[in-house]
Amino acid sequence: MLRLVFLLVIALFQMPGYAAEPGYSVTKAYQRDTTADGSIDALNTHNFTPYQGLLLLGYEPGAVWVALTLHPEEATAADVVSTNNPLLLRVGPYSLDRIEVYEYVAGQWTRQMGGDQQAQKSKLCPDDYHCFALSQTRESNRPIYLRVITPNVMIVEADILRADALTAVVAKRVGQITFSLTLATGLLVLGLVLLAFERSMLLLVYSVFQLTVVLFVIANTGQLASLLPGLQADSVDKISFSIFSVRVGMTALLGWALLASHQPSGTYKKMILAMLSVCIFNLGLIFLGHLQTAAKLSFYLFFINPFIQIYGLFSTTNLSKMRRRLYFFCYVFYIVLIAMASLFVFSNMSITGPAGFVNSATDWRLNGVIYGLILFLIVLSEQRLSNAARLAELEKLRSSSEQARANEDKLSERRALIDMLTHELKNPLGTIRFALASLKRKITGDNDSLHRIQRIDASVNRMDDLIEHVARSNKIERTEVMNQPESIAAADIVHELIQEYSDVDRFEVSIQDRAAFKADRQMLIVILENLMSNAHKYAAVDEKIKVTVTTEADAGTTCLEISNAVAEDQEPDESRLFERYYRHPSVQNQPGMGIGLSLVQSAAQKIGAGVLYRKENQRVIFTVRIPH
């Protein structure tokens, strides 16, 4: 595909031109119209500036006079002007609004009219150029004068040729137009085909852009006027200028579509919005009749667009170096073409040299094809790189999925092992408890032995609590919460759990009237038990443990807060707070396994609640918001 596009670019640059017929030469000169009424009688013939090839004067506010003088070489003037093979004046491009041709015949100036604003285009040239039959009785020593007016870029190509050479010249021109239109249409079809297979904003914007290129070629080669003969000439002009304005906007939008997924800067986005706004403003100017002002603004936008795109390119945060270099190279090539066109358009100069290259680079009716090719290369490269990145992402997801399955298998094995261990450890602990109970009944007077038995009993109970914690953690991970949670009065369940502690007075409880939790009872008890247990275990001596329950009607939640004061050296590590089996170094001498807060987080996730931690005034505060 890339090789095909490359060959098409070379072919477009190498479209052949035509050479003047032998036997005579034509000298050309021009001057800007300074006459009050545009009359040829008031024309100063001494102020003309010679030029060769194409005449490019940029945007001209007024008319331009062109003088063509025919010089026979080896033949005589009678040989040049033949009845059977008359001379024709061929003027282009099609977009010239008004062309007045003056010849001096029989002692007076005669005038012919042409241009795309004329009611009927001359049929002498079947292509998009304007042709005029020169008089056979004109005075050969006097120049032929052209007065040209256009709101577009002043590009004038004027040549005198014999009638028998017209067919070959027209064939070459029609071939150039056909080639450009076919290429533009082909790129449009390719864009639509890619869009059909892979719907993306980038391909959609490119397809719309390429549609404007096709319409621009059609409108600016006279085909639109031929297809719609009832349409007024000034309406055709407005449509042409509007298409170009939309094309400039789509070029800017295409750059944004290319970079949007790579997080460009906010400034770049504002620049794109500003350009689109100016394009919309231009459409208003066009329909109000200010065609040249709109054309200038469109060209300025066309010129600065690649610089804005390069800025956006380097403002992205996640664009790979390879893509950045590729797009940068394409935009630099884009800038070279625009700079060359700008040099030709805005420098008062003539152009000689390879006609195909000049026409392809500067012809404002066909240059959209070249830019379309460049942008198609960018779009094609982006799609290929995106597909490669997508495949890599899919491969990464597949690998992650396999790793997740392997981890799940390991987790299942671990859970099964925990179930087995907790079951097997419970049995001997039950036997030890039974034996301790028997010993207590037999030992009545030996206080020392009785004290030892009580210590053993406390150790067994602590071991049993640890085993129960591990088993509960394992169970919570596998528990599926019921779809219909029950409503639980906050005051009832909080006071019920607090009664399990011997020092109930340490708890300072504040519960809003009629506050209730709507949750799975088992999960709620896990949350409350572990938060209260942690607060009771690690709270500073003689400090209150605060339990607060409020209803947040606006948020649709019930808020539980449990806080306690801690010593400065015992403040928990926030980054590892809910990590299973993590315990602060300063509390290693206290009983526990570091499972409690992990259980709280797991249970909260099961019921859709959120757990937050914060520290205020040497107090650690855990907040649980349970949705209604």
SULTALIN-V946504 format. One record per backbone hydrogen bond with DSSP energy under -0.5 kcal/mol. NH is the residue of the N-H (numbers start at 1). CO is the residue of the C=O. If there is no record, write none. Layout:
nh->[NH:NH]
co->[CO:CO]
This chain:
nh->[5:6:7:8:9:10:11:12:13:14:15:24:25:27:28:29:30:31:33:42:43:45:47:49:50:51:54:55:56:56:57:60:60:64:65:66:67:68:69:69:70:71:73:75:80:81:82:82:88:89:90:90:91:91:92:96:97:98:99:100:101:102:102:103:105:105:106:108:110:112:114:116:117:118:126:130:132:134:134:138:139:140:142:144:145:145:146:147:148:148:149:154:155:156:156:157:158:159:161:163:165:166:169:170:171:172:173:174:175:176:177:178:179:180:181:182:183:184:185:186:187:188:189:190:191:192:193:194:195:196:197:198:200:204:205:206:207:208:209:210:211:212:213:214:215:216:217:218:219:220:221:221:222:223:224:226:227:228:229:231:236:237:238:239:240:241:242:243:244:245:246:247:248:249:250:251:252:253:254:255:256:257:258:259:260:262:263:269:270:271:272:273:274:275:276:277:278:279:280:281:282:283:284:285:286:287:288:289:290:291:294:295:296:297:298:299:300:301:302:303:304:305:306:308:309:310:311:312:313:314:315:315:316:316:317:318:324:325:326:327:328:329:330:331:332:333:334:335:336:337:338:339:340:341:342:343:344:345:346:347:348:349:349:351:358:359:360:361:362:363:364:366:367:369:370:371:372:373:374:375:376:377:378:379:380:381:382:383:384:385:386:387:388:389:390:391:392:393:394:395:396:397:398:399:400:401:402:403:404:405:406:407:408:409:410:411:412:413:414:415:416:417:418:419:420:421:422:423:424:425:426:427:428:429:430:431:432:433:434:435:436:437:438:439:440:441:442:443:444:447:450:451:452:453:454:455:456:457:458:459:460:461:462:463:464:465:466:467:468:469:470:471:472:473:474:475:476:477:478:478:479:479:481:485:486:488:488:490:491:493:494:495:496:497:498:499:500:501:504:506:507:508:509:510:512:515:517:519:519:524:525:526:527:528:529:530:531:532:533:534:535:536:537:538:539:540:543:545:546:546:547:548:549:550:552:552:553:556:557:558:559:560:560:561:562:563:564:566:570:571:574:576:577:579:581:582:582:587:588:590:599:600:601:602:603:604:605:606:607:608:609:610:612:614:616:619:620:621:622:623:623:624:625:626:626:627:628]
co->[1:2:3:4:5:6:7:8:9:10:12:21:71:69:51:67:49:65:63:39:40:43:44:30:48:28:351:156:54:349:154:58:152:148:31:146:29:144:27:67:68:25:23:23:76:77:80:85:161:132:88:159:89:130:157:93:149:149:114:147:112:100:145:110:103:108:137:105:103:101:99:96:97:115:124:91:89:87:132:135:104:138:139:68:102:143:66:100:64:146:98:58:153:55:154:92:156:90:88:86:162:163:165:166:167:168:169:170:171:172:173:174:175:176:177:178:179:180:181:182:183:184:185:186:187:188:189:190:191:192:193:194:198:200:201:202:203:204:205:206:207:208:209:210:211:212:213:214:215:216:217:218:219:218:218:222:223:224:226:228:232:233:234:235:236:237:238:239:240:241:242:243:244:245:246:247:248:249:250:251:252:253:254:255:256:259:260:265:266:267:268:269:270:271:272:273:274:275:276:277:278:279:280:281:282:283:284:286:285:289:290:291:292:293:294:295:296:297:298:299:300:301:302:304:305:306:307:308:309:310:311:312:312:313:262:262:320:321:322:323:324:325:326:327:328:329:330:331:332:333:334:335:336:337:338:339:340:341:342:343:346:56:347:54:354:355:356:357:358:359:362:363:363:366:366:367:368:369:370:371:372:373:374:375:376:377:378:379:380:381:382:383:384:385:386:387:388:389:390:391:392:393:394:395:396:397:398:399:400:401:402:403:404:405:406:407:408:409:410:411:412:413:414:415:416:417:418:419:420:421:422:423:424:425:426:427:428:429:430:431:432:433:434:435:436:437:438:439:442:445:446:447:448:449:450:451:452:453:454:455:456:457:458:459:460:461:462:463:464:465:466:467:468:469:470:471:472:473:474:475:475:476:479:483:519:486:517:515:515:489:490:491:492:493:494:495:497:498:502:503:504:545:507:547:549:512:488:486:517:520:521:522:523:524:525:526:527:528:529:530:531:532:533:534:535:565:540:506:544:563:508:561:510:559:550:557:551:552:552:626:550:558:624:548:622:546:620:618:567:568:572:573:574:576:594:579:594:584:585:587:595:596:597:598:599:600:601:602:603:605:604:625:623:621:619:616:564:614:562:612:621:560:610:558:624:625:556]
